[in-house]
Amino acid sequence: MISDWVIRRKDVGLFGAYIRCATPEAMDQFDFASGSMGPKVESVVEFVRNGGKMAAIGSLDQAAEILTSDSGTVIRQDVAGGISYYE
């Protein structure tokens, strides 16, 4: 889950929220540090952009929950509104 830090939106600066699901296009609005989550985010976004059904970032021991979007951050093309957050 992209949650252990404050993410930076390109249009408004710092933004404290935990991303549950997003489309690749919705992820474009964020800046992720290249020495931290940047490479992971780039990889899952590009995987889905290039035809993958879904990709996720999360803890391997929570794989079942990630598959149901109850843990981690899932990237796929069919997210209503482009992005959803954990409450």
N, C-alpha and C positions, 0 to 999 in steps of 0.2 A: 504494500500500500504506500502510495506517495503521501507520507504523513509525518515523517519525523523531522520536518523542517518547514519553514514558511516558504511557499513557492512564490515566484515573482512573475506576475502577469505583465506582458509587454506594454499594455495600455494603461494600467493603473498602479504599477509598482507592486509592493508587497501585498500578499493575499493569503490569509490563513484559512485554509480549507483542506479537507482530505478528499482526493478524487477517488470515486468508486468506479465509474465507467466513463469512457470518452471515445469519441471518434478521433482518427488521426488529425483531422482538420482542427478539431477543438483543442488538441494538444499544442498546436502551433502558437497559441496565444501565451504560452508560458516559456520562461527561460529556466533551464535547469543547468546547474553547475557541471562543467565538463569533468571535474575531478570527483563528482559525486554521482547523482542520478542521471546526469546528461546522457552518457552512453547507453544506459539501460532503456531510458525513454526513447531515444533515437532508434534503438534496435527494434523495440516492439512496435513503434509507429511505422517504421519502414516495412516490417514484416506484413502488417495488415494492409498498408498501401499497395504492396506488391502481390496481393491476392490471398494472404493468409486470412482465415476466418476470424480468428481472435488470437490475442497474445496478452500476457499478463505479467505484472511485477508483484512479487509477494514471497512469502515464506513457504518453502517446500513442504513443511509440515502442516500447512493449511491448504494444500492443493485442492481438496474436495470443496472447501469453502470458496476458494478462488473461482472454481468452475461455475459456481452459482452466484457469483458477484457479491458474496457475503464477506469477503476478505480481499486484501490486495487491491490493485488497480488494474482493470481490464480495459483493453483497447480493442474496439471492434467497429464496424461500419454502421451498425443499426442501433445507435444510442439515441433515444428520444431527446430532442433538444440539444444534441451534440455532446452533452456532458452532464454527469450527475455526481453528487457529493454525498459522503457519509454525514449523517446528522449527529 
